[in-house]
Amino acid sequence: MSQAVTAPPPPRIGRLSIAALGVLALALGTLQSVVEPAIPLLQGELGVTPDEGALIGNTLLITGAVLTPVAGKLGDRYGGKRVLIRLMAVVAAGGLLAGVAPNLPVLLLGQVLQGAMVGALPLSFILVRKHLSAGESQVAIGVVIALFTGGGMVGTLIAGPIAELLSWHWMFVLPTVVIIATAMAVARLMPHDPPAESDSGIDWPGVLLLSGTLLTFMLGLVTVTNGSLPPLAVGAVAVAVAALGTGWVAVERRALSPMVDLRMLAKPAMWHACVLTFVITVTAGMVIFLLPQLFAISGDGYGFGASTTDIGLFLLPGAVAGALSDSVGGVAARRFGPRAVVVVGAVVTAATLTALAAQHTAPWHLVLAKVLTAFAAGVGTTALLAGTATAVETKDIGIATSLLVVTRVIGVALGAQLGGAILGAGGDPVTGLPAESAFVTGFAVAGLVAALSLLVVRVTKLHVTKLHVTKLRVTNKGVGA
């Protein structure tokens, strides 16, 4: 009798390979985050409103939402390393284009190309999960996310000095140079992960329909929250999103090799994580947008008139807290479970933002709020991501984690646009600046959204309990028969 030949296990990766992935994540996080403290500066340099200022950061997120699931699926099929290196070429082109942008449209185009960086996270998770054990993977995923968030700390810190000493264009050029160098290091140090064996090709109809759904949703989100669409157009956008989404589900149910296995998506662990991630990141997006605006504004009795460098320094402790939270998120998920981590984070965030709405007269009030909310959001979303990565089959890691990353992107984008819409609606008719009451409303709404996480946790917990009881009843009936 002939014995079946089994493929050798993929080689384990060492610390140097993980370090290369981590440094690349650090550089990507830096490029992504330079915009946050510089939004008030860019609004002044480019002559745009707060609503349009929110669009500068969200353009990157729109591309990320569209490309990330595609990148994750291609990584599952053709290998994470192969797709990651090609994606970094797109990011580098976007960073260099933003570095020479003479106006807002060109800057937005550069941000569109930079959005491909969001797809780097699930591709990194593929590489880590294929070459490490499940327990080691949770820790390594937390480290990669922590360094990506740590890049946010670096970008927040260097944006102001670079913009003021050189120009805002160099905020994009310098991190891009580092990305090019570290991508070359990853290509050299990281072993190739073998592509998945499959007799069927890529589900391109599913890819196009999902991309169209996400793109329509994100563009509709931006225009609706800006108040630039009449009610009839808003309804048309909603119908288009629903139609595209329905068509995508129909295609996936019939595809031999679907882009997303709907059975995997229907697992409680998966959709619970998506819902909770969305709620958490909506709150985070509002905080990310509102705090720099309040630091920069100099109103009558409120605001601090801070420069870009000062804003970066004020936001730095929050970036540090975010990096630390991501590094422990995977460990917390492993020890306590994602649900417990989310509950604690929701309580801390809701209490913090409620207090900030009532008291925001000193810079340290805002700094402390940023630290607490960044830590809570980072621990919660990373715990959900790490838990999901080990709850699905290895062949679905890329698409499963990319869907969670997309959920994070959509949540942050929605939160930022909501923050911009609230400030735009609360503008002072005399000065044109957002009134203090607009900031109070923004913080209060963000706190309410954070509290909504507790309700979501409660509902999903009841769902799981009922499902478990139903299974027990079915099992008991079978035994009794």
C-alpha positions as CSV (number, residue, x, y, z in Angstrom):
1,M,0.0,0.0,0.0
2,S,1.2,3.4,-0.9
3,Q,1.1,6.1,1.8
4,A,-0.2,9.5,1.0
5,V,2.4,12.2,0.7
6,T,1.9,15.1,3.0
7,A,3.3,18.5,2.4
8,P,6.0,19.6,4.8
9,P,5.0,22.2,7.3
10,P,5.9,25.8,6.5
11,P,9.2,27.0,8.1
12,R,8.9,28.8,11.4
13,I,9.8,32.4,11.4
14,G,12.3,33.9,13.8
15,R,12.5,37.1,15.7
16,L,14.2,38.9,12.8
17,S,11.4,38.2,10.4
18,I,8.8,39.3,12.9
19,A,10.9,42.4,13.6
20,A,10.9,43.2,9.9
21,L,7.1,42.9,9.7
22,G,6.9,45.1,12.9
23,V,9.1,47.8,11.6
24,L,7.1,47.9,8.3
25,A,3.9,48.2,10.4
26,L,5.6,51.0,12.4
27,A,6.4,52.9,9.2
28,L,2.9,52.4,7.8
29,G,1.3,53.6,11.1
30,T,3.6,56.7,10.9
31,L,2.5,57.6,7.3
32,Q,-1.2,57.1,8.3
33,S,-1.1,59.2,11.4
34,V,0.7,62.3,10.3
35,V,-2.6,63.7,9.1
36,E,-4.3,63.6,12.5
37,P,-2.4,66.5,14.2
38,A,-2.0,68.3,11.0
39,I,-5.7,68.5,9.9
40,P,-6.1,72.1,11.3
41,L,-2.9,73.1,9.5
42,L,-4.0,71.4,6.2
43,Q,-7.4,73.1,6.5
44,G,-5.7,76.5,6.6
45,E,-3.1,75.7,4.0
46,L,-5.6,74.3,1.5
47,G,-8.5,76.6,2.5
48,V,-11.0,73.9,3.4
49,T,-13.7,73.5,6.0
50,P,-13.8,71.1,8.9
51,D,-16.1,68.8,6.9
52,E,-13.5,68.7,4.1
53,G,-10.8,68.3,6.7
54,A,-12.4,65.1,7.8
55,L,-12.4,63.9,4.2
56,I,-8.6,64.2,4.0
57,G,-8.2,61.4,6.5
58,N,-11.2,59.4,5.4
59,T,-10.1,59.2,1.8
60,L,-7.4,56.8,2.9
61,L,-9.9,54.8,4.9
62,I,-12.3,54.6,1.9
63,T,-9.6,52.9,-0.2
64,G,-8.6,50.7,2.8
65,A,-12.2,49.5,3.2
66,V,-12.4,48.5,-0.5
67,L,-9.0,46.9,-0.9
68,T,-8.5,45.1,2.4
69,P,-10.9,42.2,1.9
70,V,-9.6,41.8,-1.6
71,A,-6.0,41.8,-0.3
72,G,-6.9,39.3,2.4
73,K,-8.5,36.9,0.0
74,L,-5.6,37.2,-2.5
75,G,-3.2,36.6,0.4
76,D,-5.1,33.4,1.4
77,R,-5.0,32.2,-2.2
78,Y,-1.6,33.3,-3.5
79,G,0.5,33.8,-0.3
80,G,0.6,36.7,2.1
81,K,4.2,37.8,1.3
82,R,3.6,38.0,-2.4
83,V,0.6,40.2,-2.1
84,L,2.1,42.3,0.7
85,I,5.1,43.4,-1.4
86,R,2.9,44.4,-4.3
87,L,0.6,46.3,-2.0
88,M,3.6,48.3,-0.6
89,A,4.5,49.5,-4.0
90,V,1.0,51.1,-4.3
91,V,1.4,52.7,-0.8
92,A,4.8,54.1,-1.7
93,A,3.4,55.6,-4.9
94,G,0.7,57.3,-2.9
95,G,3.0,58.6,-0.2
96,L,5.3,60.2,-2.9
97,L,2.3,61.7,-4.7
98,A,1.0,63.3,-1.5
99,G,4.5,64.6,-0.9
100,V,4.4,66.7,-4.1
101,A,0.7,67.5,-4.1
102,P,0.0,71.1,-5.0
103,N,-3.7,71.1,-4.1
104,L,-6.5,69.2,-2.3
105,P,-7.5,66.9,-5.3
106,V,-3.9,65.7,-5.8
107,L,-3.5,65.2,-2.0
108,L,-6.7,63.1,-1.9
109,L,-5.5,61.0,-4.8
110,G,-2.3,60.3,-2.9
111,Q,-4.4,59.4,0.1
112,V,-6.4,57.0,-2.1
113,L,-3.3,55.1,-3.0
114,Q,-2.0,55.2,0.6
115,G,-5.2,53.5,1.6
116,A,-3.7,50.2,0.4
117,M,-1.7,50.1,3.6
118,V,-4.8,48.9,5.5
119,G,-4.5,45.6,3.7
120,A,-1.1,45.1,5.1
121,L,-2.5,44.0,8.5
122,P,-4.4,40.9,7.4
123,L,-1.5,39.9,5.1
124,S,0.8,40.2,8.1
125,F,-1.6,38.0,10.1
126,I,-1.5,35.4,7.4
127,L,2.3,35.2,7.6
128,V,2.3,35.1,11.4
129,R,-0.4,32.4,11.6
130,K,1.1,30.2,9.0
131,H,4.5,30.1,10.6
132,L,3.6,30.1,14.3
133,S,1.4,28.2,16.7
134,A,-2.1,29.6,17.7
135,G,-0.9,30.9,21.1
136,E,2.3,32.5,19.6
137,S,0.2,34.0,16.8
138,Q,-2.1,35.9,19.2
139,V,1.0,37.5,20.9
140,A,2.7,38.2,17.5
141,I,-0.5,39.7,16.1
142,G,-0.7,42.0,19.1
143,V,2.9,43.0,18.6
144,V,2.3,43.9,14.9
145,I,-0.8,45.9,15.7
146,A,1.1,47.6,18.6
147,L,3.9,48.7,16.3
148,F,1.4,49.9,13.8
149,T,-0.2,51.9,16.5
150,G,3.3,52.9,17.7
151,G,3.8,54.3,14.3
152,G,0.8,56.5,15.1
153,M,2.8,57.8,18.0
154,V,5.8,58.6,15.8
155,G,3.6,60.3,13.2
156,T,1.8,62.3,15.8
157,L,5.1,63.5,17.2
158,I,7.0,64.3,14.0
159,A,4.2,65.8,11.9
160,G,4.3,69.3,13.5
161,P,8.1,69.8,13.5
162,I,8.4,68.5,9.9
163,A,5.6,70.7,8.7
164,E,6.9,73.8,10.5
165,L,10.7,73.3,9.7
166,L,10.3,72.0,6.1
167,S,6.7,71.8,4.8
168,W,3.7,69.6,5.2
169,H,4.7,67.8,2.0
170,W,7.6,66.2,3.8
171,M,5.3,64.6,6.4
172,F,4.4,62.1,3.7
173,V,7.8,61.8,1.9
174,L,9.9,60.8,4.9
175,P,7.7,57.9,6.2
176,T,7.4,56.7,2.6
177,V,11.1,56.3,2.2
178,V,11.2,54.1,5.4
179,I,8.3,52.0,4.0
180,I,10.2,51.3,0.8
181,A,13.3,50.3,2.8
182,T,11.5,48.0,5.2
183,A,9.4,46.4,2.5
184,M,12.6,45.4,0.8
185,A,13.8,43.9,4.1
186,V,10.6,41.9,4.5
187,A,10.9,40.6,1.0
188,R,14.4,39.4,1.8
189,L,13.9,38.0,5.4
190,M,10.4,36.6,5.4
191,P,10.0,33.0,4.0
192,H,7.5,32.5,1.3
193,D,4.2,31.1,2.4
194,P,2.9,28.6,-0.1
195,P,-0.4,29.5,-1.9
196,A,-3.5,27.5,-1.1
197,E,-4.2,24.6,-3.2
198,S,-7.5,25.0,-5.1
199,D,-9.0,23.8,-8.3
200,S,-11.1,27.0,-8.7
201,G,-10.1,30.5,-9.4
202,I,-10.8,33.8,-7.6
203,D,-14.4,34.7,-7.3
204,W,-14.1,37.9,-9.3
205,P,-17.8,38.7,-9.4
206,G,-17.9,38.5,-5.6
207,V,-14.8,40.7,-5.4
208,L,-16.3,43.4,-7.7
209,L,-19.7,43.3,-5.9
210,L,-18.2,43.6,-2.4
211,S,-15.8,46.3,-3.6
212,G,-18.7,48.2,-5.2
213,T,-20.8,47.8,-2.0
214,L,-18.1,49.2,0.2
215,L,-17.1,52.0,-2.1
216,T,-20.7,53.1,-2.5
217,F,-21.3,52.9,1.2
218,M,-18.1,54.9,2.1
219,L,-18.7,57.6,-0.5
220,G,-22.3,57.8,0.5
221,L,-21.2,58.1,4.1
222,V,-18.9,61.0,3.4
223,T,-21.4,63.0,1.3
224,V,-24.4,62.3,3.6
225,T,-22.6,63.4,6.7
226,N,-21.4,66.5,4.9
227,G,-25.0,67.4,4.3
228,S,-24.4,67.8,0.6
229,L,-27.0,65.4,-0.6
230,P,-30.8,66.0,-0.8
231,P,-33.1,63.4,0.8
232,L,-33.9,61.7,-2.5
233,A,-30.2,61.2,-3.2
234,V,-29.7,59.8,0.2
235,G,-32.4,57.3,-0.4
236,A,-30.8,56.4,-3.8
237,V,-27.5,55.7,-2.1
238,A,-29.1,53.5,0.5
239,V,-31.0,51.6,-2.3
240,A,-27.7,51.2,-4.2
241,V,-25.8,49.8,-1.2
242,A,-28.7,47.4,-0.4
243,A,-28.9,46.2,-4.0
244,L,-25.1,45.7,-4.3
245,G,-25.0,43.9,-1.0
246,T,-27.9,41.6,-1.9
247,G,-26.3,40.8,-5.2
248,W,-23.0,40.0,-3.5
249,V,-24.7,37.6,-1.1
250,A,-26.5,35.9,-4.0
251,V,-23.2,35.5,-5.9
252,E,-21.4,34.2,-2.8
253,R,-24.1,31.5,-2.1
254,R,-23.7,30.1,-5.6
255,A,-19.9,30.4,-6.1
256,L,-17.8,27.3,-6.1
257,S,-15.0,29.1,-4.3
258,P,-16.6,32.2,-2.8
259,M,-14.6,35.3,-1.8
260,V,-16.2,35.0,1.7
261,D,-17.6,31.8,3.0
262,L,-21.0,33.0,4.3
263,R,-21.0,30.1,6.8
264,M,-17.8,31.5,8.3
265,L,-19.4,35.0,8.4
266,A,-22.5,33.7,10.1
267,K,-20.5,32.2,13.0
268,P,-21.4,34.0,16.2
269,A,-17.7,34.6,17.0
270,M,-17.3,36.4,13.7
271,W,-20.4,38.6,13.4
272,H,-20.3,39.4,17.1
273,A,-16.7,40.6,16.7
274,C,-17.7,42.7,13.7
275,V,-20.6,44.5,15.5
276,L,-18.6,45.2,18.6
277,T,-15.6,46.4,16.6
278,F,-17.8,48.8,14.6
279,V,-19.4,50.4,17.7
280,I,-16.0,50.8,19.4
281,T,-14.3,52.4,16.4
282,V,-17.2,54.8,15.8
283,T,-16.5,56.3,19.2
284,A,-12.7,56.3,18.5
285,G,-13.2,58.0,15.2
286,M,-15.2,60.8,16.8
287,V,-12.5,61.3,19.5
288,I,-9.7,61.2,16.8
289,F,-11.3,64.1,14.9
290,L,-12.7,66.2,17.7
291,L,-9.7,66.5,20.0
292,P,-7.3,68.1,17.5
293,Q,-10.0,70.6,16.5
294,L,-10.6,71.7,20.1
295,F,-6.8,72.0,20.7
296,A,-6.4,74.2,17.6
297,I,-9.4,76.4,17.9
298,S,-9.2,79.7,19.8
299,G,-12.8,80.6,20.7
300,D,-14.3,82.9,23.2
301,G,-13.6,81.1,26.5
302,Y,-12.8,77.7,25.0
303,G,-10.1,76.1,22.8
304,F,-6.4,76.5,23.2
305,G,-5.0,77.9,19.9
306,A,-2.4,75.1,19.8
307,S,0.1,74.8,16.9
308,T,0.5,71.6,14.9
309,T,3.6,70.7,17.0
310,D,1.8,71.4,20.2
311,I,-1.2,69.3,19.1
312,G,1.2,66.4,18.3
313,L,2.7,66.7,21.8
314,F,-0.8,66.7,23.4
315,L,-1.8,63.6,21.4
316,L,1.4,61.8,22.1
317,P,0.4,60.2,25.4
318,G,-2.7,58.9,23.8
319,A,-0.6,57.3,21.0
320,V,1.6,55.7,23.6
321,A,-1.4,54.3,25.4
322,G,-2.8,53.0,22.1
323,A,0.5,51.2,21.3
324,L,0.6,49.7,24.8
325,S,-3.1,48.6,24.6
326,D,-2.5,46.8,21.2
327,S,0.5,45.0,22.6
328,V,-1.6,43.6,25.5
329,G,-4.8,43.1,23.6
330,G,-3.9,39.7,22.3
331,V,-2.7,38.6,25.7
332,A,-5.9,39.9,27.3
333,A,-8.0,38.0,24.8
334,R,-6.1,34.8,25.6
335,R,-6.5,35.2,29.3
336,F,-9.9,36.8,29.9
337,G,-11.7,36.5,26.6
338,P,-12.6,39.3,24.2
339,R,-16.1,39.9,25.7
340,A,-14.7,40.8,29.2
341,V,-12.1,43.1,27.7
342,V,-14.8,44.9,25.6
343,V,-17.1,45.4,28.6
344,V,-14.3,47.1,30.7
345,G,-13.3,49.3,27.8
346,A,-16.8,50.4,27.1
347,V,-17.4,51.4,30.7
348,V,-14.1,53.4,30.8
349,T,-14.8,55.1,27.5
350,A,-18.3,56.1,28.2
351,A,-17.4,57.5,31.6
352,T,-14.4,59.4,30.2
353,L,-16.3,61.1,27.4
354,T,-19.3,62.0,29.6
355,A,-16.8,63.7,32.0
356,L,-15.1,65.4,29.0
357,A,-18.4,66.8,27.8
358,A,-18.8,68.5,31.2
359,Q,-15.2,69.6,31.8
360,H,-12.7,70.5,29.0
361,T,-11.2,73.7,30.2
362,A,-7.6,72.6,30.5
363,P,-5.4,70.8,28.1
364,W,-4.8,67.9,30.5
365,H,-8.5,67.1,30.5
366,L,-8.2,66.4,26.8
367,V,-4.9,64.6,27.1
368,L,-6.2,62.3,29.8
369,A,-9.4,61.6,27.8
370,K,-7.3,60.6,24.8
371,V,-5.1,58.3,26.9
372,L,-8.1,56.5,28.4
373,T,-10.2,56.2,25.3
374,A,-7.2,55.1,23.1
375,F,-6.2,52.4,25.5
376,A,-9.7,51.1,25.9
377,A,-10.4,51.0,22.1
378,G,-7.0,49.5,21.4
379,V,-7.4,46.7,23.9
380,G,-11.0,45.9,22.8
381,T,-10.5,45.8,19.0
382,T,-7.2,43.9,19.2
383,A,-8.7,41.3,21.6
384,L,-11.6,40.8,19.1
385,L,-9.2,40.6,16.2
386,A,-6.8,38.1,17.9
387,G,-9.7,36.0,19.1
388,T,-11.2,35.8,15.6
389,A,-7.9,35.0,14.0
390,T,-7.7,31.8,16.1
391,A,-11.4,31.0,15.9
392,V,-11.5,30.5,12.1
393,E,-9.8,27.9,9.9
394,T,-6.3,28.7,8.7
395,K,-7.5,29.0,5.1
396,D,-9.9,31.8,6.1
397,I,-7.5,33.9,8.3
398,G,-6.8,36.5,5.7
399,I,-10.4,37.2,4.7
400,A,-11.8,36.9,8.3
401,T,-9.3,39.4,9.8
402,S,-9.6,41.7,6.8
403,L,-13.3,41.9,7.3
404,L,-12.6,43.0,10.9
405,V,-10.0,45.5,9.7
406,V,-12.6,46.9,7.2
407,T,-15.1,47.1,10.1
408,R,-12.5,49.2,12.0
409,V,-12.0,51.4,9.0
410,I,-15.7,52.0,8.4
411,G,-16.2,52.7,12.1
412,V,-13.4,55.3,12.3
413,A,-14.5,56.9,9.1
414,L,-18.1,57.2,10.3
415,G,-17.0,58.6,13.6
416,A,-14.8,61.2,12.0
417,Q,-17.5,62.3,9.6
418,L,-20.0,62.5,12.4
419,G,-17.6,64.6,14.4
420,G,-17.1,66.9,11.3
421,A,-20.8,67.1,10.7
422,I,-21.5,68.0,14.4
423,L,-18.9,70.8,14.3
424,G,-20.1,72.0,10.9
425,A,-23.7,72.2,12.1
426,G,-22.7,73.9,15.3
427,G,-20.7,76.7,13.7
428,D,-20.9,80.3,15.0
429,P,-22.7,82.4,12.5
430,V,-20.5,85.4,13.3
431,T,-17.0,83.8,13.5
432,G,-17.6,80.7,11.4
433,L,-15.9,78.7,14.1
434,P,-17.5,75.7,15.8
435,A,-19.2,76.8,19.0
436,E,-18.3,75.2,22.3
437,S,-21.7,73.6,22.4
438,A,-20.9,71.7,19.3
439,F,-17.9,70.1,21.0
440,V,-20.0,69.3,24.0
441,T,-22.5,67.6,21.8
442,G,-19.8,65.7,20.0
443,F,-18.3,64.3,23.2
444,A,-21.7,63.4,24.6
445,V,-22.7,61.5,21.4
446,A,-19.4,59.7,21.4
447,G,-20.0,58.7,25.1
448,L,-23.5,57.4,24.2
449,V,-22.1,55.3,21.3
450,A,-19.5,53.8,23.7
451,A,-22.2,52.9,26.1
452,L,-24.0,51.1,23.3
453,S,-21.2,48.6,23.3
454,L,-22.6,47.3,26.6
455,L,-26.0,46.7,25.1
456,V,-24.4,44.9,22.1
457,V,-22.4,42.7,24.5
458,R,-25.6,41.9,26.4
459,V,-27.6,41.1,23.3
460,T,-25.0,38.9,21.7
461,K,-24.4,37.1,25.0
462,L,-28.1,36.3,25.2
463,H,-28.0,35.1,21.6
464,V,-25.1,32.7,22.4
465,T,-26.9,31.5,25.5
466,K,-30.1,30.8,23.7
467,L,-28.2,29.0,20.9
468,H,-26.4,26.9,23.4
469,V,-29.6,26.0,25.3
470,T,-31.3,25.1,22.0
471,K,-28.4,22.7,21.1
472,L,-28.7,21.1,24.5
473,R,-32.4,20.5,24.1
474,V,-31.9,19.0,20.7
475,T,-29.2,16.7,22.1
476,N,-31.3,15.7,25.0
477,K,-34.3,14.8,22.7
478,G,-32.0,12.7,20.6
479,V,-30.7,10.9,23.6
480,G,-34.2,10.3,25.0
481,A,-35.4,8.9,21.7
